Amino acid sequence: MQKKTDWEKIVRRLEQLLRLKSFPVAFKMLEKKAGLDEIPFLRRPQSKMSMCQMINMVRNFDWSIGADLDDFLFPSCSAILGLEELPKTHKDGTFRNIVWVATKADGRKFEESIPRLPTGRYEAVAMAPLVYNPFTPDIVLIYANPAQMVLLVNALQFVDYEVFNFYCVGESSCSDAIVRCYETGKPSLALPCYGERRYGHAQDDELVMALPENMLTKALSGLESLYRRGVRYPICFAGADSDLAAVAPPTYLGLDEMMKKVKGDGRRTLIGVTGGIASGKSTVSMMLTELGSPLIDFDLIARQVVEPGTPGLAKIVDYFGRQVLADDGSLDRKKVSDIVFGDMEKRKKLESFTHPPIYEEFFKQADAIAAENPEAIIQVSVPLLIELNLQYLFDKILVVHVPAEVQEERLAQRDNISSEEAANIMKSQLPIAEKLQFADFVIDNSQALDATRSQVEAIWHDLQAKSQK
């Protein structure tokens, strides 16, 4: 049996990240109109309506709507959905010539440019707020302003980048969103037309995007990734007359200098080693060390830069207060963790104190290793490598993983906690599936040590071969 998607969880997080004003709309074409009777809480129009009216009732009235041919007021709506043939007065250009174009020839060209679903394939359409899990939709309609939409496009491009092509037929723009999405299987962004704004109440600042239902999780994953990188809605203004050097991301201004620090003369190879908690990163690092790969451990550095007497600890105490210190004057990492957990601004402030000295020590250690062996293959263990968006620092990314149930069991045993506590810790971290999509090398550490060692040795031989070219 196919597992039903938890649309509520997905939609609620999407609404939170984009601050949507109206419900994402589940949209489904039905081959038989009898299928409408199987959808719970479905309303049928009490008078003939336009499609944009129905969409508005779903996204703003919180209704589920079902319609067949008899429920549509205009053939221009029903023909787009393939529920009937376009009338002769439309095909010959007369209808569009009345208002929208100068001549009947232009009207014919207009009608021919409008994409439509095949006539006769479907008998009805169903629409409902997606959050209620009403049915498995074909596509999802999202209404948002241009700033929200550009972030949604960026999110869809985050993994497997592609350029999106969008269209504008003018009036009857619902075809641009709905039908093109059906035809291409790709997102389709459209400008709601005059009719949708007049009869469907689309607001002046609203655009509409149709997404294949299987791309909504990809969109959410991309939005989450962008959010962690500081790309969020609403988009904060830097100010047209401000000094952008003070507010632009450091990588925009000093990327070449930073990469020179990391790469040195370009002969060293840096491998970022990461993975889920309790997945066995330390075991893999130990095996790589035995094979000849020097280790730089970000966890160890992170502790060193906040030891008593360091500038890092002084800045933390100055901002958070002496409450974050243990009795012996050292940093109480548990207290700091409790303070910043769930508070993005405090977490960013803490990182501003610790990350610069961590990076400087990283550069220093990499230079020291390369001074002894200019062509060294250096492994850098960074548990939060993906979360902190540090992929650009490394030549290759190695991700260590185990199945979730194995990870939970190992974490509970390692930290002497309950399975429930371990599961909650895992839920608070980035899903391993998202980390894996950044991996150049993957180690499955769920079997015996010999199996892990064989994978590590194969990767090591591959790295050596590449570094010698």
C-alpha positions in Angstrom: 0.0 0.0 0.0 1.3 3.4 -0.9 2.2 5.6 2.1 0.0 8.7 2.3 2.0 11.9 2.3 1.7 14.0 5.5 0.6 17.1 3.7 -0.3 18.9 6.9 3.3 18.9 8.2 4.7 20.0 4.9 2.1 22.7 4.3 2.4 24.2 7.8 6.2 24.5 7.5 5.9 26.0 4.1 3.4 28.5 5.4 5.8 29.3 8.2 8.8 29.8 6.0 7.1 31.8 3.3 4.4 33.4 5.5 1.7 32.6 2.9 -1.6 34.5 3.2 -3.8 31.7 1.6 -3.9 28.0 1.5 -1.9 26.0 -1.0 -4.5 24.4 -3.3 -4.6 20.6 -4.0 -5.8 20.3 -7.6 -6.9 17.0 -9.2 -8.5 16.1 -12.5 -10.9 13.1 -12.4 -11.6 10.8 -15.3 -15.1 10.1 -14.0 -17.2 12.7 -12.2 -18.6 10.0 -9.9 -15.2 10.3 -8.2 -16.3 13.6 -6.6 -18.6 11.7 -4.3 -15.7 9.9 -2.7 -14.0 13.2 -1.5 -15.1 14.2 2.0 -16.6 17.6 2.8 -16.8 18.5 -0.9 -19.0 21.4 -1.9 -20.6 21.6 -5.4 -21.3 25.1 -6.9 -24.8 26.4 -6.3 -24.6 28.4 -9.5 -22.5 28.3 -12.6 -19.0 29.7 -11.8 -15.6 30.5 -13.3 -12.6 28.4 -12.4 -10.9 31.4 -10.7 -13.9 31.7 -8.4 -13.6 28.1 -7.3 -9.8 28.5 -6.7 -10.5 31.5 -4.6 -13.1 29.7 -2.5 -10.5 27.0 -1.8 -7.5 29.1 -0.9 -9.4 31.9 1.0 -12.7 30.4 2.1 -11.2 27.2 3.3 -13.6 25.1 1.2 -13.2 21.9 -0.9 -14.8 22.4 -4.3 -15.8 19.8 -7.0 -17.1 20.6 -10.4 -18.0 19.0 -13.7 -18.9 20.6 -17.1 -22.4 21.7 -16.0 -20.9 23.8 -13.2 -18.8 26.1 -15.4 -20.2 29.4 -16.6 -17.6 30.0 -19.4 -16.5 27.5 -22.0 -13.1 29.3 -21.9 -12.7 27.8 -18.4 -14.0 24.3 -19.0 -12.2 23.9 -22.4 -8.9 24.6 -20.7 -9.5 21.6 -18.5 -10.5 19.5 -21.5 -14.1 19.1 -20.3 -15.5 20.3 -23.7 -14.4 21.5 -27.1 -13.8 25.2 -27.6 -16.8 26.8 -29.3 -16.5 28.0 -32.9 -16.8 31.6 -31.9 -13.6 31.2 -29.8 -11.7 29.2 -32.4 -12.3 31.8 -35.2 -11.0 34.6 -33.0 -14.3 36.4 -32.4 -14.4 36.0 -28.6 -10.9 37.4 -28.0 -11.3 40.1 -30.6 -14.2 41.7 -28.6 -11.9 42.9 -25.9 -8.4 41.6 -25.8 -6.9 41.9 -29.3 -7.2 44.1 -32.3 -8.3 41.7 -35.0 -9.9 38.3 -35.3 -6.6 37.0 -36.7 -5.0 38.0 -33.5 -7.9 36.3 -31.7 -7.2 33.0 -33.5 -3.5 33.3 -32.7 -4.4 34.0 -29.1 -6.7 30.9 -28.7 -4.1 28.7 -30.5 -1.4 29.7 -28.0 -3.5 28.7 -24.9 -2.5 25.2 -23.6 -5.4 22.9 -22.8 -5.8 19.5 -21.4 -6.9 16.9 -23.9 -10.6 17.0 -24.6 -12.5 14.0 -23.2 -9.9 12.7 -20.9 -11.5 14.0 -17.8 -15.1 14.6 -16.6 -14.5 16.6 -13.4 -12.1 18.6 -11.3 -11.6 18.7 -7.5 -9.8 21.4 -5.4 -9.2 21.6 -1.7 -6.8 23.1 0.9 -3.9 20.7 0.7 -3.3 20.9 4.4 -6.3 18.7 5.1 -5.0 15.7 3.1 -8.2 15.7 1.0 -6.8 13.4 -1.8 -3.5 12.9 -3.6 -3.4 15.9 -5.9 -2.0 16.1 -9.4 -0.6 19.5 -8.8 -0.5 22.2 -6.1 -1.3 25.8 -6.6 0.5 28.4 -4.5 -0.4 32.1 -4.5 2.3 34.5 -3.2 4.0 37.8 -3.8 7.1 38.2 -6.0 9.6 38.1 -3.1 8.0 34.9 -1.8 8.0 33.4 -5.3 11.6 34.1 -6.1 12.6 32.2 -2.9 10.3 29.4 -3.9 12.1 29.3 -7.3 15.5 29.4 -5.6 14.4 26.5 -3.3 13.4 24.4 -6.3 16.7 25.1 -8.0 18.8 24.3 -4.9 19.4 20.7 -5.8 19.7 19.6 -9.4 19.7 23.2 -10.7 17.8 24.0 -13.8 16.6 27.2 -15.5 12.8 27.4 -15.5 10.9 28.7 -18.4 7.6 30.5 -17.7 5.0 31.8 -20.0 2.3 34.5 -20.3 -0.6 34.0 -22.7 -2.3 37.1 -21.2 -6.0 36.6 -20.3 -6.9 32.9 -19.3 -3.5 32.7 -17.6 -4.8 29.9 -15.4 -3.7 27.8 -18.4 -0.1 29.0 -18.0 0.0 27.7 -14.4 -2.3 24.6 -14.5 -2.0 23.1 -17.9 1.7 23.8 -18.5 2.4 22.1 -15.2 0.4 19.0 -16.3 2.1 19.0 -19.7 5.7 19.5 -18.6 5.8 18.0 -15.1 7.7 21.1 -14.0 6.8 24.1 -11.9 4.9 26.8 -13.8 4.8 30.4 -12.6 2.1 32.7 -14.0 0.8 36.2 -13.7 -2.9 36.0 -12.6 -4.9 37.7 -15.4 -7.5 40.5 -15.3 -10.3 37.9 -14.9 -8.7 36.1 -12.0 -8.1 39.4 -10.2 -11.6 40.6 -10.9 -13.6 37.4 -10.3 -11.1 35.3 -8.4 -9.9 38.1 -6.1 -6.2 37.6 -6.8 -4.5 40.6 -5.2 -2.3 43.2 -6.9 0.9 41.7 -5.6 0.0 38.0 -6.1 1.5 35.5 -8.5 0.6 31.9 -8.8 2.8 28.8 -9.2 1.6 25.3 -10.1 3.8 22.5 -8.8 3.7 18.8 -9.5 2.7 17.3 -6.1 6.0 15.3 -5.9 8.0 18.5 -6.0 6.5 20.1 -3.0 8.9 18.2 -0.6 11.8 19.3 -2.8 10.6 22.9 -2.5 10.4 22.7 1.3 13.8 21.1 1.6 15.3 23.9 -0.5 13.6 26.5 1.6 14.9 24.9 4.8 18.4 24.9 3.3 18.2 28.5 2.2 16.8 29.5 5.6 19.9 27.9 7.3 22.1 30.0 5.0 20.3 33.2 6.0 18.1 33.5 2.9 14.6 34.1 4.4 11.3 35.8 4.0 10.6 38.6 4.5 13.8 39.8 2.7 15.4 42.4 4.9 16.5 45.6 3.1 20.2 46.5 3.3 19.4 50.1 2.1 20.1 51.6 -1.3 22.5 54.1 0.3 24.2 51.8 2.8 27.7 50.5 2.8 27.2 47.0 1.5 30.6 45.9 2.6 29.2 46.0 6.2 26.2 43.8 5.5 27.1 41.5 2.6 27.9 37.9 3.3 31.7 37.5 3.9 32.0 35.0 1.0 30.8 37.7 -1.4 33.6 40.0 -0.5 36.5 37.8 0.6 35.9 34.4 -1.1 39.2 34.5 -3.1 41.2 35.4 0.0 39.5 32.7 2.1 40.0 30.0 -0.6 43.7 30.9 -0.8 43.9 30.4 2.9 42.3 27.0 2.6 44.0 25.7 -0.6 47.4 27.2 -0.1 49.4 26.4 -3.3 46.6 24.1 -4.6 48.4 20.8 -4.1 46.7 19.7 -0.9 43.4 17.9 -0.9 40.8 18.6 1.7 38.1 16.0 2.5 35.1 17.1 4.6 33.9 14.2 6.8 30.5 14.5 8.2 27.3 12.5 9.0 24.5 11.9 11.5 25.0 11.8 15.2 26.3 8.4 16.4 26.8 7.3 12.9 30.5 6.4 13.4 32.4 9.4 12.0 35.2 9.0 14.5 35.6 5.4 13.5 35.9 6.3 9.8 38.3 9.2 10.7 40.5 6.8 12.6 40.6 4.4 9.7 41.6 7.3 7.3 44.3 8.3 9.8 45.7 4.8 9.8 45.8 5.0 6.0 47.8 8.2 6.1 45.3 11.0 6.1 46.1 13.7 8.7 43.0 14.8 10.8 41.7 18.2 11.6 38.9 17.9 14.1 36.5 20.9 14.2 34.9 19.6 17.5 38.3 19.7 19.2 39.1 23.1 17.8 35.6 24.4 18.9 36.5 23.4 22.5 40.0 24.9 22.3 38.9 28.4 21.2 36.6 28.8 24.2 39.0 27.6 26.9 39.6 29.9 29.9 41.6 32.9 29.0 40.7 32.9 25.3 39.1 35.9 23.6 36.3 33.6 22.4 35.2 32.8 26.0 35.5 36.4 27.0 33.1 37.5 24.2 30.6 34.8 25.1 30.6 35.7 28.8 30.3 39.4 27.9 27.2 38.8 25.9 25.5 35.9 27.7 26.7 36.6 31.2 28.6 34.6 33.8 25.6 32.2 34.0 27.2 30.2 31.1 30.4 29.4 33.2 30.9 26.3 35.2 32.3 26.5 38.8 35.9 26.1 37.5 35.5 29.0 35.1 35.2 26.9 32.0 32.3 27.2 29.6 29.3 25.2 30.5 28.4 24.0 27.0 25.1 22.5 28.2 23.9 25.9 29.6 24.9 27.6 26.4 23.1 25.0 24.3 19.9 25.4 26.4 20.0 29.2 25.8 20.5 29.1 22.0 18.4 26.1 21.3 15.4 27.3 19.2 16.6 30.9 19.3 18.2 31.6 15.9 19.4 35.1 16.8 21.3 34.0 19.9 22.7 31.0 18.0 24.0 33.4 15.3 25.5 35.6 17.9 27.3 32.7 19.5 28.6 31.6 16.1 29.9 35.1 15.5 32.2 34.7 18.6 33.4 31.1 17.9 33.5 30.6 14.1 36.3 33.2 13.2 38.8 31.7 15.6 37.8 28.1 14.6 38.4 28.9 10.9 41.7 30.6 11.7 42.9 27.5 13.7 41.7 25.3 10.8 43.7 27.3 8.3 46.7 27.2 10.6 46.6 23.4 11.0 46.1 22.9 7.3 49.1 25.0 6.5 51.2 23.1 9.1 50.2 19.7 7.6 50.9 21.0 4.0 54.3 22.4 5.1 55.4 18.8 5.9 53.6 17.2 2.9 52.4 19.7 0.2 50.3 17.0 -1.4 48.6 15.7 1.7 45.1 14.4 1.6 43.7 16.1 4.7 40.5 14.9 6.4 38.5 17.5 8.2 35.9 16.2 10.6 33.0 18.7 10.8 29.7 17.3 12.3 27.7 20.3 11.2 29.4 20.7 7.8 26.2 20.8 5.8 24.2 22.8 8.4 26.9 25.5 8.4 27.1 25.5 4.6 30.9 24.8 4.6 30.9 22.5 1.5 32.7 25.1 -0.6 35.8 24.7 1.6 36.4 21.1 0.6 37.4 19.3 -2.5 35.2 16.3 -1.6 32.5 15.6 0.9 32.4 12.2 2.7 29.1 11.4 4.5 29.0 8.5 7.1 25.5 7.1 7.7 23.6 4.2 9.3 19.9 3.4 9.2 17.8 5.5 11.5 17.0 2.6 13.8 20.7 1.7 14.2 21.5 5.3 14.8 18.9 5.6 17.5 20.1 2.5 19.2 23.8 3.5 19.1 23.0 7.0 20.4 21.0 5.7 23.3 23.8 3.3 24.3 26.6 5.9 23.8 24.9 8.6 25.9 23.1 6.3 28.3 19.7 7.8 27.4 16.3 6.4 26.5 15.3 5.5 22.9 12.7 8.3 23.1 15.3 10.9 24.0 17.6 9.6 21.3 14.8 9.9 18.7 14.1 13.5 19.8 17.7 14.4 19.4 17.8 12.9 15.9 14.6 14.8 14.9 16.3 18.1 15.9 19.1 17.5 13.4 19.2 17.8 9.6 17.9 14.5 8.1 20.6 12.3 6.8 18.9 12.1 3.4 19.6 15.8 2.9 23.2 15.4 3.9 23.6 12.5 1.5 22.7 14.7 -1.5 25.9 16.7 -1.0 28.1 13.6 -0.7 30.9 12.7 -3.1 31.6 9.6 -1.1 29.2 7.7 1.2 30.1 5.2 3.9 27.5 2.8 5.2 28.7 2.1 8.7 25.8 -0.2 9.7 27.7 -3.5 9.2 30.8 -5.0 10.8 34.0 -3.0 11.0 35.6 -5.0 8.2 32.9 -3.9 5.9 33.4 -0.2 6.9 37.2 -0.6 6.5 36.8 -2.0 3.0 34.7 1.1 2.0 37.2 3.5 3.5 40.1 1.8 1.8 38.3 2.0 -1.6 37.7 5.7 -1.1 41.3 6.2 0.0 42.6 4.6 -3.2 40.3 6.7 -5.2 41.5 9.9 -3.5 45.1 9.0 -4.0 44.6 8.3 -7.7 42.9 11.7 -8.1 45.5 13.6 -6.2 48.3 12.2 -8.4 46.8 13.4 -11.6 
